[in-house]
Amino acid sequence: MPIIYYTYYTPVSSSVTAVSNQEHRLGRQLLAAGLNNFFGLSVPKDLPPDFVQLKPGGKPFLPDHPEIFFNITHCKGLAACAFHHHPIGIDAELPGYFPEILIRRALAEPEQQILQVRGRTPALRQEWFYRLWTLKEAYVKCSGTGVDTDLTAFSFSFTQQKSGAPKILCSDSSIQVFQHQLNQGQVLSICCKPPVDRFSWVELPL
């Protein structure tokens, strides 16, 4: 069962560089916590710089533990790390302003239609754009294809279930999809290799 560790944070300053460093540090601390708690490893809270390495497409991996799959994301006020025994990607965003040009660049035609139907108010338009955008980013991070991926080459759809919660399907049938909106508004999207019936969510104050 995949597990998601996440933590909220308050920016240390108004400096973009300082906040970026803060997010990076929190992400690695979540990674260390998950490795200790979920996989039973004994690693320090502050991981050595070379503990995590990158594959050619930019996907992070652990050279000493290739059997462990993880992915880190952060956005305004949040850092999160996903763990699984199979490839996984996670992305998070706090809905807000986005350049309209991204719609055609990132969303396939069916997704643009979803945005048009669901985004009937400015707030809903921002929310649904970022629901779709984070799914795209999570897919790329799961597959490890890198930043040059054509985001319109794959798509996501939403179907209503009897429970009332929407089920999300990917045009790539080898991918299973989950999405969750946290209490502070951030949208988290996860793409992973099935079978998965549920996720475990753990808030970890740091």
ZALUM-893897 format. One line per field, with one value per residue (C-alpha): x, y, z; residue number from 1. Coordinates in steps of 0.5 Angstrom, whole numbers, plus 500, padded with zeros to 3 digits. Layout:
N
px = [X|...]
py = [Y|...]
pz = [Z|...]
n = [NUM|...]
This chain:
206
px = [500|503|504|504|508|506|508|505|510|511|516|522|523|521|527|525|532|531|524|526|532|527|522|528|530|523|522|529|527|520|524|528|522|519|525|526|518|516|522|525|532|536|538|539|534|539|541|548|548|549|544|539|541|538|536|537|530|531|527|530|532|536|543|543|536|533|527|524|520|519|517|518|514|513|508|506|506|507|512|510|514|510|513|511|514|513|514|510|510|506|505|502|499|495|490|491|493|495|497|492|497|498|491|493|500|498|491|489|482|478|481|480|473|473|476|470|465|467|470|464|467|474|475|473|477|483|482|480|486|491|487|489|496|498|496|500|506|505|505|511|514|512|514|521|520|523|521|520|514|508|503|497|500|496|490|485|478|473|467|462|462|456|460|459|467|470|474|480|482|489|489|495|492|498|497|493|491|489|487|486|485|488|485|489|487|493|491|495|495|499|500|503|503|497|494|493|486|488|493|495|496|501|501|508|510|517]
py = [500|507|512|519|524|531|537|544|550|557|561|562|569|573|570|566|562|561|558|554|551|550|546|542|541|539|534|530|530|527|522|520|519|515|510|510|508|505|501|500|503|507|513|520|526|530|525|526|530|524|519|521|521|523|518|522|524|527|522|521|514|511|508|503|501|501|497|503|508|515|522|529|535|542|548|554|552|544|539|532|525|519|512|505|499|500|507|513|520|526|533|539|546|551|553|560|565|561|563|562|560|553|551|549|547|542|540|535|537|533|536|543|541|538|545|549|545|545|551|556|561|564|560|553|555|555|549|545|547|545|539|537|540|536|530|531|533|527|522|525|524|517|515|519|522|528|536|535|530|533|534|533|526|523|525|524|523|524|519|519|513|511|514|521|521|522|516|519|515|516|514|510|504|502|508|508|515|518|526|529|536|538|542|548|548|544|539|533|528|521|517|510|503|498|495|500|500|506|510|512|519|522|529|530|536|538]
pz = [500|498|504|503|508|508|512|512|513|514|509|513|509|503|499|494|495|502|501|496|500|506|501|499|506|508|503|504|512|510|505|511|516|511|510|517|519|513|510|517|515|519|516|519|519|515|509|506|499|495|498|493|485|479|473|466|465|472|476|483|486|491|489|495|495|488|490|494|490|492|490|493|491|494|493|497|505|503|502|501|499|497|498|494|492|485|481|483|482|486|485|489|488|491|486|484|478|472|465|460|455|459|458|450|452|457|457|451|448|453|459|456|456|463|465|461|464|471|472|472|477|477|483|480|474|478|482|476|472|478|479|471|472|478|475|469|473|477|471|468|475|475|468|469|462|464|462|455|455|451|456|451|449|455|458|465|465|471|472|478|483|487|493|490|490|482|480|475|469|465|458|460|463|466|471|477|479|486|488|495|497|504|509|507|500|496|491|491|485|485|479|480|478|480|484|489|493|498|500|507|509|515|517|520|523|522]
n = [1|2|3|4|5|6|7|8|9|10|11|12|13|14|15|16|17|18|19|20|21|22|23|24|25|26|27|28|29|30|31|32|33|34|35|36|37|38|39|40|41|42|43|44|45|46|47|48|49|50|51|52|53|54|55|56|57|58|59|60|61|62|63|64|65|66|67|68|69|70|71|72|73|74|75|76|77|78|79|80|81|82|83|84|85|86|87|88|89|90|91|92|93|94|95|96|97|98|99|100|101|102|103|104|105|106|107|108|109|110|111|112|113|114|115|116|117|118|119|120|121|122|123|124|125|126|127|128|129|130|131|132|133|134|135|136|137|138|139|140|141|142|143|144|145|146|147|148|149|150|151|152|153|154|155|156|157|158|159|160|161|162|163|164|165|166|167|168|169|170|171|172|173|174|175|176|177|178|179|180|181|182|183|184|185|186|187|188|189|190|191|192|193|194|195|196|197|198|199|200|201|202|203|204|205|206]
